[in-house]
Amino acid sequence: MAFVVFEAFQQLFYAENFNNGVPMDVTFSEVLKGGMLRWGLWLATSVGLVYYVRKFPVKSGYELVRKLLAYGGLLLLVLLLDIALAALVNMPADEKSWSVFTELFQFYFFHKAPIVFVFLVVVILLVHFFQYKSEIEVYIQELGDLKNTNSKLYKQMKTTERNVMDTAKVIQVRVGNRSQIVPLEHIVWIEADDYCVKIHDQQGKAYTLRNSLKSLEEKLPSDYFQRIHRRSIVNLKFIERIEWGPSASVTMQNGLELPLAQSRIKSVKEAMN
């Protein structure tokens, strides 16, 4: 509407200063009415263009040239139709002749064709924008649903993995060029060692495993193994005695005494019970 109002003032300016074919006694309201009528007709004729573009949008770079040619041909037809309608609605009532129509057609073609062309191109771009905007919103919603589904599956897999570790009674440790199978029931305690852990068995042997103590704790069956300190996990069945005082400690059956963190006393008591 702002553009149509501006165009009406422009027409009056041209009429008063350059006498471009508009009667000198024309009023602003008449010019505005004519502009609104023309743009209303052009909007109406663009409906077919909108329908075609929505039905046959550009979906890939491979079909870009072919679609642009089709859009260009349809755009040219709509443009010529718009100019012809502009000439028809502005023909004087007492001069209905082909020569007058031709003259008005030429005038509006050179005067309005660039603006109408840009208008129709913007229509094509807007149709693509809103169509793909809707598709992208649906796609984002689907991605959100997929993320939620994958999160649930991930949790199920972690639970399954832990259950498998609970039922699997061994840990596989790489020793040189071979793999050593260490039964869980033979493990006395596990010690944190920088970025690795040391697994101590009941025969006094120690095996190094490249894993964190926290990660290994999550995989071990909690009814057998308990974290008693930030640096150690023990097998409950190998505990000889537990001191619950301020200097809490756990003594294993092989005589090894390990510190018991105050923050771990409650969970160890529950496990023992």
BELUR-V402460 format. One record per helix or strand of 3 or more residues. SS is the DSSP state (H for helix, E for strand). FROM is the first residue (numbers start at 1). TO is the last residue. Records with the same first field share a line. If there is no record, write none. Layout:
SS: FROM-TO ; FROM-TO
//
This chain:
H: 2-17 ; 28-55 ; 61-89 ; 98-167 ; 184-186 ; 213-219 ; 236-238 ; 262-272
E: 170-175 ; 178-183 ; 187-193 ; 196-201 ; 206-209 ; 225-229 ; 232-235 ; 239-243 ; 249-252 ; 257-259
//
